Amino acid sequence: MILFVLLFVPKFIITIAIIVLVYYGFKFFSRHILPMLIDKGMKNMQQKMQNQQSNNKPSRPEGEVTIEKKQSNKAKSSQKGDDYVDFEEVD
């Protein structure tokens, strides 16, 4: 019986100590370190978005209206000799 107690009790105490240390370590990490990491990540993301927005600002003065048209594939296809059908309006 004494041999059982001498072999079992120290291992049990070590196991309980490891469980307690892991619990309090996770608690400390989630309360102190994790919020700092998330805050740093959010600040980096904000900075990247602000840099991206400042690069996309137009070079023309504010209030000036311009219309930019892109060439469509329809215009290119009609130049290749496609048939054109003239439609009449029906009343």
N, CA, C and O atoms as a DFTB+ gen file, in Angstrom:
364 C
 N C O
     1  1       0.826      -1.198       0.000
     2  2       0.000       0.000       0.000
     3  2       0.868       1.260       0.000
     4  3       0.563       2.233      -0.690
     5  1       1.917       1.232       0.755
     6  2       2.799       2.396       0.825
     7  2       3.494       2.612      -0.512
     8  3       3.705       3.749      -0.932
     9  1       3.846       1.532      -1.170
    10  2       4.479       1.640      -2.487
    11  2       3.530       2.270      -3.503
    12  3       3.943       3.092      -4.321
    13  1       2.255       1.880      -3.447
    14  2       1.237       2.450      -4.343
    15  2       1.111       3.955      -4.112
    16  3       1.060       4.723      -5.073
    17  1       1.063       4.377      -2.878
    18  2       0.930       5.796      -2.536
    19  2       2.171       6.556      -2.989
    20  3       2.060       7.663      -3.516
    21  1       3.333       5.983      -2.793
    22  2       4.566       6.665      -3.175
    23  2       4.698       6.820      -4.694
    24  3       5.292       7.787      -5.171
    25  1       4.148       5.875      -5.444
    26  2       4.227       5.964      -6.906
    27  2       3.087       6.767      -7.513
    28  3       3.276       7.431      -8.532
    29  1       1.921       6.717      -6.909
    30  2       0.742       7.341      -7.513
    31  2       0.595       8.812      -7.156
    32  3       0.269       9.610      -8.035
    33  1       0.814       9.200      -5.940
    34  2       0.548      10.566      -5.467
    35  2       1.427      11.601      -6.174
    36  3       0.887      12.619      -6.607
    37  1       2.724      11.415      -6.318
    38  2       3.517      12.447      -7.008
    39  2       3.101      12.648      -8.471
    40  3       3.082      13.779      -8.956
    41  1       2.772      11.577      -9.164
    42  2       2.325      11.712     -10.555
    43  2       0.981      12.422     -10.635
    44  3       0.741      13.213     -11.547
    45  1       0.111      12.136      -9.678
    46  2      -1.196      12.794      -9.645
    47  2      -1.032      14.288      -9.389
    48  3      -1.697      15.101     -10.032
    49  1      -0.167      14.653      -8.471
    50  2       0.071      16.067      -8.159
    51  2       0.691      16.778      -9.359
    52  3       0.330      17.916      -9.659
    53  1       1.611      16.121     -10.041
    54  2       2.216      16.719     -11.249
    55  2       1.166      16.921     -12.327
    56  3       1.161      17.951     -13.001
    57  1       0.278      15.952     -12.497
    58  2      -0.786      16.073     -13.502
    59  2      -1.724      17.228     -13.166
    60  3      -2.076      18.010     -14.049
    61  1      -2.126      17.345     -11.923
    62  2      -2.995      18.453     -11.503
    63  2      -2.276      19.787     -11.695
    64  3      -2.898      20.759     -12.122
    65  1      -0.992      19.852     -11.392
    66  2      -0.230      21.096     -11.558
    67  2      -0.153      21.485     -13.034
    68  3      -0.275      22.664     -13.366
    69  1       0.045      20.521     -13.912
    70  2       0.093      20.818     -15.351
    71  2      -1.251      21.322     -15.843
    72  3      -1.302      22.271     -16.625
    73  1      -2.332      20.711     -15.405
    74  2      -3.676      21.152     -15.815
    75  2      -3.926      22.585     -15.340
    76  3      -4.452      23.402     -16.096
    77  1      -3.555      22.897     -14.095
    78  2      -3.754      24.252     -13.554
    79  2      -2.899      25.262     -14.315
    80  3      -3.375      26.353     -14.631
    81  1      -1.652      24.921     -14.614
    82  2      -0.787      25.834     -15.356
    83  2      -1.314      26.100     -16.770
    84  3      -1.285      27.238     -17.239
    85  1      -1.788      25.068     -17.438
    86  2      -2.345      25.250     -18.784
    87  2      -3.591      26.127     -18.720
    88  3      -3.774      26.999     -19.569
    89  1      -4.440      25.911     -17.737
    90  2      -5.667      26.702     -17.600
    91  2      -5.341      28.185     -17.397
    92  3      -5.866      29.046     -18.103
    93  1      -4.472      28.472     -16.427
    94  2      -4.136      29.876     -16.158
    95  2      -3.293      30.492     -17.281
    96  3      -3.374      31.697     -17.521
    97  1      -2.502      29.693     -17.956
    98  2      -1.749      30.199     -19.109
    99  2      -2.690      30.602     -20.237
   100  3      -2.512      31.657     -20.845
   101  1      -3.693      29.766     -20.521
   102  2      -4.668      30.099     -21.560
   103  2      -5.487      31.320     -21.160
   104  3      -5.790      32.177     -21.991
   105  1      -5.842      31.391     -19.881
   106  2      -6.620      32.537     -19.383
   107  2      -5.823      33.838     -19.541
   108  3      -6.366      34.848     -19.989
   109  1      -4.538      33.812     -19.175
   110  2      -3.676      34.979     -19.320
   111  2      -3.528      35.373     -20.780
   112  3      -3.616      36.553     -21.121
   113  1      -3.299      34.375     -21.655
   114  2      -3.124      34.638     -23.085
   115  2      -4.373      35.266     -23.680
   116  3      -4.279      36.227     -24.444
   117  1      -5.549      34.731     -23.338
   118  2      -6.784      35.233     -23.935
   119  2      -7.180      36.605     -23.400
   120  3      -7.888      37.347     -24.081
   121  1      -6.738      36.955     -22.198
   122  2      -7.108      38.270     -21.636
   123  2      -6.112      39.374     -21.960
   124  3      -6.501      40.537     -22.062
   125  1      -4.846      39.041     -22.122
   126  2      -3.830      40.082     -22.264
   127  2      -3.150      40.097     -23.634
   128  3      -3.029      41.154     -24.253
   129  1      -2.720      38.964     -24.096
   130  2      -1.923      38.924     -25.321
   131  2      -2.793      38.913     -26.572
   132  3      -2.489      39.612     -27.538
   133  1      -3.866      38.133     -26.568
   134  2      -4.734      38.043     -27.747
   135  2      -5.347      39.391     -28.136
   136  3      -5.338      39.718     -29.322
   137  1      -5.880      40.194     -27.205
   138  2      -6.397      41.514     -27.606
   139  2      -5.331      42.423     -28.221
   140  3      -5.629      43.197     -29.131
   141  1      -4.087      42.333     -27.728
   142  2      -3.020      43.160     -28.314
   143  2      -2.729      42.717     -29.746
   144  3      -2.514      43.554     -30.623
   145  1      -2.720      41.410     -29.987
   146  2      -2.474      40.914     -31.344
   147  2      -3.594      41.317     -32.299
   148  3      -3.335      41.705     -33.439
   149  1      -4.826      41.225     -31.837
   150  2      -5.963      41.612     -32.680
   151  2      -5.924      43.112     -32.956
   152  3      -6.171      43.534     -34.085
   153  1      -5.617      43.923     -31.943
   154  2      -5.537      45.375     -32.122
   155  2      -4.448      45.746     -33.121
   156  3      -4.647      46.622     -33.963
   157  1      -3.304      45.086     -33.032
   158  2      -2.211      45.360     -33.968
   159  2      -2.607      44.973     -35.391
   160  3      -2.301      45.697     -36.339
   161  1      -3.281      43.845     -35.545
   162  2      -3.741      43.426     -36.863
   163  2      -4.752      44.391     -37.451
   164  3      -4.704      44.684     -38.646
   165  1      -5.673      44.894     -36.625
   166  2      -6.675      45.850     -37.103
   167  2      -6.015      47.162     -37.521
   168  3      -6.405      47.757     -38.526
   169  1      -5.022      47.617     -36.760
   170  2      -4.330      48.864     -37.126
   171  2      -3.575      48.699     -38.438
   172  3      -3.567      49.611     -39.265
   173  1      -2.940      47.545     -38.640
   174  2      -2.248      47.300     -39.907
   175  2      -3.229      47.278     -41.063
   176  3      -2.940      47.821     -42.130
   177  1      -4.383      46.661     -40.870
   178  2      -5.383      46.593     -41.929
   179  2      -5.932      47.984     -42.255
   180  3      -6.141      48.314     -43.422
   181  1      -6.165      48.802     -41.213
   182  2      -6.631      50.170     -41.427
   183  2      -5.606      50.980     -42.208
   184  3      -5.961      51.726     -43.120
   185  1      -4.340      50.834     -41.852
   186  2      -3.280      51.570     -42.527
   187  2      -3.200      51.170     -44.003
   188  3      -3.031      52.030     -44.868
   189  1      -3.318      49.895     -44.289
   190  2      -3.280      49.438     -45.681
   191  2      -4.454      49.994     -46.474
   192  3      -4.293      50.404     -47.624
   193  1      -5.640      50.009     -45.858
   194  2      -6.815      50.535     -46.556
   195  2      -6.680      52.040     -46.797
   196  3      -7.074      52.531     -47.855
   197  1      -6.127      52.778     -45.829
   198  2      -5.937      54.214     -46.019
   199  2      -4.915      54.480     -47.122
   200  3      -5.098      55.397     -47.922
   201  1      -3.854      53.697     -47.175
   202  2      -2.870      53.850     -48.247
   203  2      -3.484      53.541     -49.597
   204  3      -3.202      54.221     -50.584
   205  1      -4.316      52.526     -49.642
   206  2      -4.954      52.145     -50.892
   207  2      -5.919      53.234     -51.356
   208  3      -5.988      53.529     -52.549
   209  1      -6.665      53.836     -50.425
   210  2      -7.592      54.899     -50.791
   211  2      -6.854      56.156     -51.234
   212  3      -7.306      56.847     -52.147
   213  1      -5.740      56.457     -50.610
   214  2      -5.010      57.666     -51.001
   215  2      -4.372      57.489     -52.385
   216  3      -4.179      58.475     -53.097
   217  1      -4.047      56.271     -52.771
   218  2      -3.487      56.024     -54.101
   219  2      -4.537      56.091     -55.190
   220  3      -4.202      56.355     -56.345
   221  1      -5.804      55.861     -54.857
   222  2      -6.867      55.829     -55.854
   223  2      -7.571      57.168     -56.039
   224  3      -8.560      57.235     -56.769
   225  1      -7.095      58.231     -55.404
   226  2      -7.743      59.533     -55.550
   227  2      -7.521      60.062     -56.963
   228  3      -6.413      59.974     -57.492
   229  1      -8.580      60.616     -57.582
   230  2      -8.427      61.150     -58.938
   231  2      -7.566      62.413     -58.943
   232  3      -7.489      63.127     -57.943
   233  1      -6.923      62.681     -60.077
   234  2      -6.040      63.843     -60.183
   235  2      -6.790      65.099     -60.608
   236  3      -6.208      66.183     -60.620
   237  1      -8.058      64.978     -60.953
   238  2      -8.840      66.153     -61.367
   239  2      -9.476      66.815     -60.144
   240  3      -9.632      66.171     -59.107
   241  1      -9.841      68.086     -60.254
   242  2     -10.411      68.800     -59.107
   243  2     -11.784      68.250     -58.725
   244  3     -12.497      67.683     -59.553
   245  1     -12.131      68.430     -57.467
   246  2     -13.402      67.937     -56.964
   247  2     -14.552      68.708     -57.601
   248  3     -14.476      69.928     -57.746
   249  1     -15.601      68.013     -57.976
   250  2     -16.766      68.635     -58.585
   251  2     -16.769      68.551     -60.099
   252  3     -17.815      68.755     -60.716
   253  1     -15.641      68.260     -60.716
   254  2     -15.578      68.138     -62.166
   255  2     -16.149      66.777     -62.565
   256  3     -15.795      65.745     -61.995
   257  1     -17.039      66.801     -63.554
   258  2     -17.692      65.574     -63.993
   259  2     -17.088      65.137     -65.318
   260  3     -17.000      65.929     -66.257
   261  1     -16.680      63.902     -65.392
   262  2     -16.178      63.338     -66.638
   263  2     -16.846      62.001     -66.863
   264  3     -17.198      61.291     -65.920
   265  1     -17.012      61.674     -68.129
   266  2     -17.600      60.388     -68.504
   267  2     -16.541      59.605     -69.254
   268  3     -16.020      60.047     -70.279
   269  1     -16.237      58.444     -68.725
   270  2     -15.244      57.597     -69.365
   271  2     -15.949      56.388     -69.950
   272  3     -16.629      55.648     -69.240
   273  1     -15.781      56.194     -71.247
   274  2     -16.431      55.057     -71.904
   275  2     -15.386      54.017     -72.246
   276  3     -14.275      54.334     -72.671
   277  1     -15.766      52.785     -72.050
   278  2     -14.888      51.693     -72.433
   279  2     -15.384      51.130     -73.760
   280  3     -16.586      51.080     -74.024
   281  1     -14.446      50.714     -74.574
   282  2     -14.846      50.127     -75.847
   283  2     -15.478      48.779     -75.582
   284  3     -14.948      47.959     -74.832
   285  1     -16.613      48.566     -76.206
   286  2     -17.296      47.289     -76.007
   287  2     -16.962      46.338     -77.139
   288  3     -16.467      46.753     -78.186
   289  1     -17.230      45.089     -76.927
   290  2     -16.975      44.063     -77.945
   291  2     -17.937      44.190     -79.121
   292  3     -17.628      43.745     -80.226
   293  1     -19.106      44.796     -78.889
   294  2     -20.092      44.961     -79.960
   295  2     -19.555      45.874     -81.064
   296  3     -19.762      45.615     -82.249
   297  1     -18.871      46.933     -80.668
   298  2     -18.326      47.860     -81.655
   299  2     -17.254      47.168     -82.486
   300  3     -17.155      47.406     -83.690
   301  1     -16.477      46.340     -81.877
   302  2     -15.434      45.631     -82.605
   303  2     -16.027      44.605     -83.556
   304  3     -15.526      44.413     -84.664
   305  1     -17.098      43.942     -83.118
   306  2     -17.683      42.903     -83.958
   307  2     -18.379      43.489     -85.184
   308  3     -18.410      42.849     -86.236
   309  1     -18.948      44.718     -85.065
   310  2     -19.612      45.322     -86.214
   311  2     -18.579      45.785     -87.251
   312  3     -18.900      45.876     -88.436
   313  1     -17.380      46.069     -86.833
   314  2     -16.344      46.494     -87.760
   315  2     -15.795      45.315     -88.565
   316  3     -15.116      45.516     -89.571
   317  1     -16.076      44.123     -88.142
   318  2     -15.555      42.950     -88.824
   319  2     -16.414      42.535     -90.015
   320  3     -16.098      41.554     -90.688
   321  1     -17.480      43.255     -90.283
   322  2     -18.306      42.945     -91.444
   323  2     -19.554      42.165     -91.092
   324  3     -20.100      41.476     -91.953
   325  1     -20.023      42.247     -89.866
   326  2     -21.247      41.559     -89.480
   327  2     -22.444      42.254     -90.123
   328  3     -22.370      43.425     -90.493
   329  1     -23.532      41.525     -90.249
   330  2     -24.750      42.085     -90.836
   331  2     -25.413      43.029     -89.853
   332  3     -25.424      42.789     -88.645
   333  1     -25.966      44.107     -90.390
   334  2     -26.688      45.074     -89.580
   335  2     -28.147      44.991     -89.958
   336  3     -28.486      45.043     -91.140
   337  1     -29.036      44.861     -88.952
   338  2     -30.463      44.770     -89.208
   339  2     -31.100      46.061     -88.725
   340  3     -30.955      46.441     -87.563
   341  1     -31.816      46.739     -89.636
   342  2     -32.507      47.974     -89.320
   343  2     -33.906      47.638     -88.848
   344  3     -34.674      46.982     -89.552
   345  1     -34.232      48.099     -87.642
   346  2     -35.550      47.802     -87.073
   347  2     -36.461      49.010     -87.253
   348  3     -36.017      50.156     -87.187
   349  1     -37.739      48.734     -87.482
   350  2     -38.729      49.801     -87.589
   351  2     -39.594      49.799     -86.351
   352  3     -39.887      48.746     -85.784
   353  1     -40.000      50.979     -85.935
   354  2     -40.832      51.085     -84.748
   355  2     -42.269      50.803     -85.132
   356  3     -42.762      51.324     -86.133
   357  1     -42.942      49.986     -84.347
   358  2     -44.332      49.617     -84.590
   359  2     -45.201      50.322     -83.581
   360  3     -44.941      50.260     -82.379
   361  1     -46.274      51.019     -84.077
   362  2     -47.192      51.730     -83.168
   363  2     -48.316      50.843     -82.701
   364  3     -49.172      51.283     -81.934
